[in-house]
Amino acid sequence: MTGGQKEHTNSEVLTNGHGKSGVAVPSLQDGFIDIPETASYPTGSLDFLAKLQKQEDKRASTSVDAEEPSKVKLNITIVGAGLGGLAAAIALTRKGHKVTIFEQAPELGEVGAGIQIPSNSSRLLIKWGLEPFLAGKIVKPHNIAFRRWENGKAIGLTKLIPQFERDFDAPYYVIHRAHFHDAMYRLALKLGIDVKINSRVNEYDEASGSITLGNGESYSADLVIASDGLKSVARQIVLGGVDQAPRRTGFAAYRATVDVEKMKAYPDTAEILAKPNLNLWVGDLRHVMTYTIAGGKAFNMVLSHPDRSDPSTWNSQSPDKILSGMREHFNGWDPTLRKIIDMIDSTMKWPLMSGSTLKKWISSSGRLLIMGDAAHAMVPYMSQGAAMAVEDAAALAEAIHLAKNKSDLPQALHVWETVRRERSGQMQEASLINGKLWHFADGPLQQARDEGMAPEVDGRDFVSSPNQWSDPTTQRWCYGYDAEAEIRKAFSRTSKL
């Protein structure tokens, strides 16, 4: 050392004299203003410190499965064994809680086709140890390409590899929903979670934290978590008797898969498969999202379109009528896309629903809460529905983990509710805004949007984009979000009050 300078170790560089992550400064005496540990405004100036801290944390961790048990250990009932319910069970069990899941279906499974696992979700799932269960089932797309509706010309481009894994410390996956669910279920079983199928919950007693099944059996717990979907029974109880159900958006989506072997028979459709990209055709009030799933063996398609008819009438339509209706919606679109649409043998049609921000997620007693689609249903235009449920689960486990004793639980749950209501409400909004951005008719708005995305395609620098997957501000907020860290920050703020 020279000039009287002190040599700092890596760990010292990551602390601010109070043992907290932040910039290196001398210890501060009372009466002097403290230096912020993190920034509350949008900035990337401290990212390098966060990356150093993650490297330190990884060196300190002995295993992906290592998890410090919570001081307060709870007996927890979860209603619903969908992706959200399983995520909550996994996150909470890893913290040492005893979890039992009750699922009304006689056997476990998921309907639908493809689902995206963005970086803000995959980071948590990998930490939980899910990756080995996904082997051979996931696809890692290279890019997301926006395409013009009439000819397939690229008008926007988000680079996922290596950018997302490098910038957000986690990959971006696509997978068949059934394969994702099966992986979560197998991880839950490995952790010793008790999953009771064919167990419909008929009644909640939020005051006592108990549920009653259809067969009359009752079960009590310290905490009941209802992850019971769009048609949640628990939501109305939490809201004090007046439900606030998700509403229709005036749009619906056809979902289908195409055998990639059919597509390989033609040069233009085979070209779509050349790289495992996400391709999104956008046009007037319609869009088509596509990507390969099942380890690249199937081509997933979601075809969004305006529809204000009664969904109860859809089941009465013949398969041929549904197929012809789907094809009619995309008459005149890119011939390559049309060729793929004509390869679809069968499809299902779903109404697109969106919730609005609820005033509360936790019942008056603090013994019953809702999460996932029950609390924040959203349209799939940001591909964040399941990711929000995974974040809910990780955040809830972290909030309870911060409680030193049972008397701290109300504060912990309040912190979780406050943080998650804001985050999921903003994601509902972002999803609806994508529905606006993608669906312009040809004209000045469409031209301005395409011009705003052009630098992505041309490889030019840009500071904003109408493509929310590429827009730097939206990207950081969406994919760089750390659900557990946000809970710790919020808990720390409330503890100082």
C-alpha positions in Angstrom: 0.0 0.0 0.0 1.2 3.5 -0.8 0.1 7.1 0.1 -1.6 5.9 3.3 -4.4 4.2 1.4 -6.1 1.3 2.9 -6.5 -1.9 0.8 -10.1 -3.1 0.7 -11.2 -6.6 0.4 -14.1 -7.6 -1.9 -16.5 -7.9 1.0 -15.6 -4.5 2.3 -16.3 -3.0 -1.1 -19.8 -4.4 -0.9 -20.6 -2.8 2.4 -21.2 0.7 3.5 -19.9 0.4 7.1 -23.1 -1.0 8.4 -22.7 -4.5 7.0 -25.2 -3.8 4.2 -24.9 -4.1 0.5 -24.0 -0.8 -1.2 -21.1 1.5 -2.0 -18.0 1.5 0.2 -17.9 4.5 2.6 -16.4 5.1 6.0 -18.5 4.3 9.1 -20.9 7.1 9.7 -21.4 8.7 13.1 -24.8 9.8 14.5 -25.9 13.1 13.2 -24.6 12.6 9.7 -26.8 11.6 6.8 -26.6 8.0 5.7 -25.5 7.0 2.2 -28.3 5.2 0.3 -27.7 1.4 -0.1 -29.7 1.3 -3.3 -31.4 3.8 -5.6 -35.1 4.3 -5.5 -35.0 6.0 -9.0 -34.5 4.1 -12.3 -30.7 3.7 -12.8 -28.2 1.1 -13.8 -25.3 2.8 -12.1 -25.2 0.4 -9.2 -25.6 -2.8 -11.3 -21.9 -3.7 -11.0 -22.2 -3.7 -7.2 -25.3 -6.0 -7.4 -23.4 -8.4 -9.7 -20.4 -8.5 -7.3 -22.8 -9.2 -4.4 -24.4 -12.1 -6.3 -20.9 -13.5 -7.0 -20.1 -13.3 -3.3 -23.4 -15.0 -2.5 -22.8 -17.8 -4.9 -19.3 -18.4 -3.4 -20.9 -18.6 0.0 -23.6 -21.0 -1.0 -22.7 -24.7 -0.9 -25.7 -26.0 -3.0 -28.6 -24.9 -5.0 -30.8 -26.7 -2.5 -29.4 -24.9 0.5 -31.9 -22.7 2.3 -31.9 -21.2 5.7 -35.0 -22.4 7.7 -37.4 -19.7 8.9 -37.4 -18.9 12.6 -41.2 -19.1 12.6 -42.4 -22.5 11.2 -46.0 -22.7 10.1 -48.5 -25.4 9.2 -49.8 -24.1 5.8 -52.8 -25.3 3.7 -52.7 -24.4 0.0 -55.8 -24.7 -2.1 -55.0 -25.4 -5.8 -52.2 -27.5 -7.3 -51.7 -25.4 -10.4 -48.4 -23.7 -11.2 -49.0 -21.0 -8.5 -50.0 -23.4 -5.8 -47.1 -25.7 -6.5 -44.7 -22.7 -6.6 -46.0 -21.5 -3.2 -45.6 -25.0 -1.7 -42.1 -25.4 -3.0 -40.9 -21.9 -1.8 -42.5 -22.4 1.7 -41.3 -26.0 2.1 -37.7 -24.9 1.4 -38.0 -22.5 4.3 -39.0 -25.3 6.7 -42.8 -24.9 6.7 -45.2 -27.9 6.7 -47.4 -27.6 3.5 -50.4 -29.6 2.4 -52.0 -28.9 -1.0 -55.7 -29.7 -1.7 -56.6 -30.0 -5.4 -60.2 -30.6 -6.6 -59.2 -32.4 -9.9 -59.2 -36.2 -9.7 -55.8 -36.2 -11.3 -53.1 -33.6 -11.9 -52.5 -32.1 -15.3 -52.6 -28.8 -17.2 -54.6 -27.8 -20.3 -53.3 -25.5 -23.0 -50.1 -25.6 -24.9 -47.0 -23.4 -24.7 -46.0 -21.1 -21.9 -43.0 -18.8 -21.5 -40.7 -18.7 -18.5 -39.1 -15.3 -18.5 -35.9 -14.5 -16.6 -37.6 -13.0 -13.5 -39.3 -16.3 -13.0 -36.6 -18.8 -14.2 -34.1 -17.2 -11.8 -36.2 -18.3 -8.9 -37.1 -21.7 -10.4 -33.4 -22.6 -11.0 -32.6 -21.5 -7.4 -35.3 -23.9 -6.2 -33.7 -26.8 -8.1 -36.3 -27.2 -10.9 -33.8 -27.2 -13.8 -33.0 -30.9 -13.8 -36.8 -31.7 -14.0 -37.0 -29.5 -17.2 -34.3 -31.4 -19.1 -35.2 -32.2 -22.6 -38.5 -30.3 -22.4 -37.4 -26.6 -22.6 -36.4 -24.5 -25.5 -34.1 -21.5 -25.2 -35.2 -19.0 -27.9 -32.5 -16.8 -29.4 -34.6 -13.8 -30.2 -38.2 -12.4 -30.3 -39.0 -11.1 -33.7 -41.9 -8.8 -34.4 -43.2 -9.3 -37.9 -45.5 -7.2 -40.2 -48.9 -8.9 -40.6 -49.1 -8.9 -44.4 -45.6 -10.1 -45.4 -43.7 -11.3 -42.3 -41.1 -8.5 -42.6 -39.1 -8.1 -39.3 -40.1 -4.7 -37.7 -38.7 -5.3 -34.2 -36.1 -7.6 -32.6 -35.3 -8.5 -29.0 -32.1 -10.5 -28.5 -32.5 -13.1 -25.7 -29.2 -15.0 -26.1 -26.8 -14.1 -24.6 -28.3 -10.7 -23.5 -31.0 -11.8 -21.1 -28.9 -14.4 -19.3 -26.0 -11.9 -19.0 -28.1 -8.9 -18.0 -30.7 -10.6 -15.8 -28.7 -13.5 -14.5 -31.2 -16.1 -15.8 -32.3 -17.6 -19.1 -35.5 -17.2 -21.0 -37.3 -20.5 -21.6 -40.4 -21.7 -23.5 -42.0 -25.0 -22.7 -45.3 -27.0 -23.0 -47.5 -26.0 -20.0 -48.0 -29.7 -19.1 -44.3 -30.3 -19.0 -43.8 -27.3 -16.8 -46.5 -28.4 -14.4 -45.2 -32.0 -14.3 -41.7 -30.7 -13.4 -43.1 -28.5 -10.6 -45.1 -31.5 -9.3 -42.1 -33.8 -9.3 -40.0 -31.2 -7.4 -42.8 -30.8 -4.9 -42.9 -34.6 -4.3 -39.1 -34.7 -3.9 -39.4 -32.1 -1.2 -42.0 -34.2 0.6 -45.0 -32.0 0.0 -48.4 -33.7 0.5 -50.6 -33.2 -2.5 -54.2 -34.4 -2.0 -56.1 -34.7 -5.2 -59.9 -35.1 -5.7 -60.3 -32.8 -2.7 -62.7 -30.0 -3.5 -62.8 -27.2 -1.0 -66.4 -26.2 -0.3 -66.0 -23.8 2.5 -63.4 -21.5 4.0 -63.5 -20.3 7.6 -61.1 -17.4 7.5 -61.4 -16.6 11.2 -60.1 -20.0 12.2 -57.9 -20.8 9.2 -59.8 -23.9 8.3 -61.2 -25.4 5.1 -64.0 -28.0 4.7 -63.9 -30.4 1.8 -66.8 -31.7 -0.3 -66.8 -35.0 1.7 -67.2 -33.1 5.0 -63.6 -33.4 6.2 -62.2 -30.2 7.8 -58.5 -29.2 8.1 -57.1 -26.3 10.1 -53.8 -24.5 9.5 -51.9 -21.5 10.7 -52.3 -20.0 7.2 -54.5 -20.9 4.3 -53.3 -19.9 0.8 -55.9 -19.9 -2.0 -54.3 -20.3 -5.4 -57.6 -21.2 -6.9 -57.6 -19.3 -10.2 -59.8 -17.0 -12.1 -63.0 -18.3 -10.5 -61.6 -18.2 -7.0 -64.0 -18.9 -4.2 -61.7 -17.4 -1.6 -61.4 -14.0 -3.3 -64.9 -13.0 -2.3 -64.2 -13.9 1.3 -61.0 -12.0 1.4 -62.8 -8.9 -0.1 -65.5 -9.0 2.6 -68.3 -10.6 0.6 -68.2 -8.6 -2.6 -66.3 -10.3 -5.4 -64.2 -8.4 -7.9 -63.9 -11.0 -10.6 -61.7 -10.6 -13.8 -63.6 -9.1 -16.7 -63.6 -9.9 -20.4 -61.4 -7.7 -22.6 -63.3 -8.2 -25.9 -60.6 -10.4 -27.2 -60.1 -14.2 -27.4 -57.3 -16.5 -28.4 -57.1 -19.7 -30.4 -54.4 -22.0 -29.1 -52.9 -24.8 -31.2 -49.8 -26.7 -31.9 -48.4 -27.9 -35.3 -46.1 -30.9 -35.8 -42.7 -29.4 -36.9 -42.3 -32.3 -39.4 -45.2 -30.7 -41.4 -43.4 -27.4 -41.5 -40.1 -28.9 -42.6 -41.7 -30.0 -45.8 -41.7 -26.4 -47.2 -38.8 -24.1 -47.5 -40.6 -21.0 -46.2 -42.1 -22.6 -43.2 -38.9 -24.6 -42.5 -37.1 -21.2 -42.4 -39.3 -20.2 -39.4 -37.8 -23.3 -37.6 -34.2 -22.5 -38.6 -33.6 -20.9 -35.2 -35.7 -21.5 -32.0 -37.0 -17.9 -32.0 -40.3 -16.4 -30.9 -42.1 -14.9 -33.8 -44.9 -12.4 -33.3 -47.0 -11.2 -36.3 -48.9 -8.0 -35.4 -51.7 -6.3 -37.3 -55.1 -4.6 -36.9 -56.7 -5.8 -33.6 -54.9 -9.2 -34.1 -51.6 -10.9 -33.5 -50.1 -14.4 -33.7 -47.4 -15.5 -31.2 -45.4 -18.6 -32.2 -42.5 -20.6 -30.8 -41.3 -24.2 -30.6 -41.9 -26.3 -27.5 -41.5 -29.9 -26.3 -37.8 -29.8 -26.9 -38.4 -28.4 -30.4 -40.8 -31.1 -31.5 -44.0 -29.0 -31.6 -44.8 -25.5 -32.9 -46.9 -23.5 -30.5 -49.4 -20.9 -31.8 -51.5 -18.3 -30.0 -53.8 -16.4 -32.3 -55.4 -13.4 -30.6 -58.5 -11.7 -32.2 -61.4 -9.5 -31.2 -64.5 -11.5 -30.0 -67.4 -10.2 -27.9 -69.6 -13.2 -28.3 -70.7 -15.3 -25.3 -68.0 -17.9 -24.5 -70.7 -20.3 -23.3 -71.8 -20.7 -27.0 -68.3 -21.7 -28.2 -68.5 -25.3 -27.0 -71.5 -25.9 -29.2 -69.6 -25.1 -32.3 -68.2 -27.9 -34.4 -64.4 -28.3 -34.7 -64.7 -27.4 -38.4 -66.6 -24.2 -37.6 -64.0 -23.2 -35.0 -61.1 -23.9 -37.5 -62.8 -22.0 -40.3 -63.5 -19.0 -37.9 -59.8 -19.0 -36.9 -58.6 -19.0 -40.6 -61.1 -16.3 -41.5 -59.6 -13.9 -38.9 -56.2 -14.1 -40.6 -57.2 -13.9 -44.3 -54.7 -11.8 -46.2 -51.9 -12.2 -43.7 -48.4 -13.3 -44.5 -48.6 -16.3 -46.9 -46.0 -18.2 -44.8 -48.0 -17.7 -41.6 -51.2 -18.6 -43.5 -49.5 -21.9 -44.6 -48.8 -22.7 -41.0 -52.3 -21.9 -39.9 -53.7 -24.2 -42.5 -51.6 -27.0 -41.0 -53.5 -26.7 -37.7 -55.8 -29.8 -37.3 -57.6 -28.7 -34.1 -57.8 -25.7 -31.9 -59.3 -24.4 -28.7 -60.7 -20.9 -28.1 -60.3 -19.0 -24.9 -61.7 -15.7 -23.7 -58.9 -13.2 -22.6 -59.7 -11.9 -19.1 -58.0 -9.3 -17.0 -58.5 -8.4 -13.4 -58.1 -5.0 -11.8 -56.0 -4.2 -8.7 -57.8 -5.6 -5.6 -57.9 -3.5 -2.4 -56.6 -6.5 -0.4 -55.3 -10.0 -0.7 -55.5 -11.0 2.9 -58.6 -11.6 5.0 -59.4 -9.6 8.1 -58.1 -12.4 10.4 -54.8 -12.7 8.5 -55.4 -16.4 8.3 -56.5 -16.6 4.6 -54.9 -15.0 1.6 -55.1 -15.3 -2.2 -52.4 -15.3 -4.8 -51.8 -16.0 -8.5 -54.7 -15.6 -10.9 -57.1 -15.4 -8.0 -55.5 -12.1 -7.1 -54.2 -10.7 -10.4 -55.5 -12.3 -13.6 -54.0 -10.7 -16.7 -54.0 -11.0 -20.4 -51.0 -13.0 -21.8 -49.5 -10.2 -23.8 -46.4 -9.8 -21.5 -46.2 -13.6 -21.0 -46.0 -12.9 -17.2 -49.1 -14.6 -15.8 -47.4 -17.7 -14.4 -44.3 -15.7 -13.6 -46.3 -13.4 -11.3 -47.5 -16.5 -9.4 -43.9 -17.7 -9.0 -42.9 -14.2 -7.8 -45.9 -14.2 -5.4 -44.6 -17.6 -4.0 -41.0 -16.5 -3.5 -42.0 -13.2 -2.0 -44.4 -14.8 0.5 -41.8 -17.3 1.6 -39.3 -14.5 2.0 -41.7 -12.3 4.0 -42.6 -15.0 6.4 -38.9 -15.8 6.7 -38.2 -12.3 7.9 -40.6 -12.7 10.9 -38.6 -13.3 14.1 -41.7 -14.6 15.9 -45.4 -15.1 15.3 -46.2 -11.6 16.5 -44.3 -10.3 13.4 -46.4 -12.3 11.0 -49.1 -9.6 10.4 -46.4 -7.1 9.5 -44.7 -9.6 7.2 -47.9 -10.5 5.4 -48.8 -6.8 5.1 -45.4 -6.1 3.5 -46.0 -9.0 1.0 -49.5 -7.8 0.1 -48.3 -4.3 -0.4 -45.3 -5.2 -2.6 -47.2 -7.8 -4.6 -50.3 -5.7 -5.2 -48.2 -2.9 -6.8 -46.0 -5.2 -8.8 -48.8 -7.4 -10.2 -51.0 -4.4 -10.8 -48.3 -2.8 -12.9 -47.9 -6.0 -14.8 -51.6 -6.2 -15.6 -51.3 -2.6 -16.9 -48.2 -3.5 -19.0 -50.0 -6.5 -20.5 -52.9 -4.4 -21.6 -50.6 -1.7 -23.0 -49.0 -4.4 -25.2 -52.5 -5.1 -26.5 -52.6 -1.5 -27.6 -49.1 -1.4 -29.1 -49.5 -4.5 -31.1 -52.9 -3.9 -32.6 -52.7 -0.7 -34.6 -54.3 -0.6 -38.0 -52.1 0.5 -40.8 -51.6 4.2 -40.6 -49.7 6.9 -38.8 -49.7 5.1 -35.4 -48.5 1.9 -36.9 -45.8 3.7 -38.9 -44.5 5.6 -35.9 -44.4 2.3 -33.8 -42.5 0.5 -36.5 -40.1 3.4 -36.9 -39.5 3.3 -33.1 -38.6 -0.4 -33.3 -36.4 -0.1 -36.4 -33.1 0.5 -34.5 -33.5 -3.0 -33.0 -33.6 -4.6 -36.5 -30.9 -2.4 -37.9 -28.5 -2.9 -34.9 -28.5 0.8 -34.0 -28.4 2.1 -30.5 -31.7 3.2 -28.9 -32.8 4.4 -25.5 -36.5 3.6 -25.8 -38.7 1.3 -27.9 -42.4 0.6 -28.5 -41.3 -3.1 -28.0 -41.6 -3.6 -24.3 -39.4 -6.7 -24.5 -36.6 -4.4 -25.8 -37.3 -1.1 -24.2 -34.4 -0.7 -21.7 -36.6 0.8 -18.9 -39.3 -1.8 -19.2 -36.8 -4.6 -19.6 -35.0 -3.7 -16.3 -38.3 -3.4 -14.4 -39.8 -6.6 -15.8 -37.0 -9.1 -16.1 -34.4 -7.7 -13.7 -36.9 -7.7 -10.8 -35.8 -9.7 -7.7 -39.0 -10.7 -5.9 -37.2 -11.7 -2.7 -34.9 -8.6 -2.6 -37.9 -6.3 -3.0 -39.5 -7.9 0.1 -36.4 -7.5 2.1 -36.2 -3.8 1.1 -39.8 -3.2 2.0 -39.5 -5.0 5.3 -36.5 -3.0 6.2 -38.4 0.3 5.5 -41.4 -0.7 7.6 -39.1 -1.8 10.5 -37.5 1.6 10.6 -40.9 3.4 11.0 
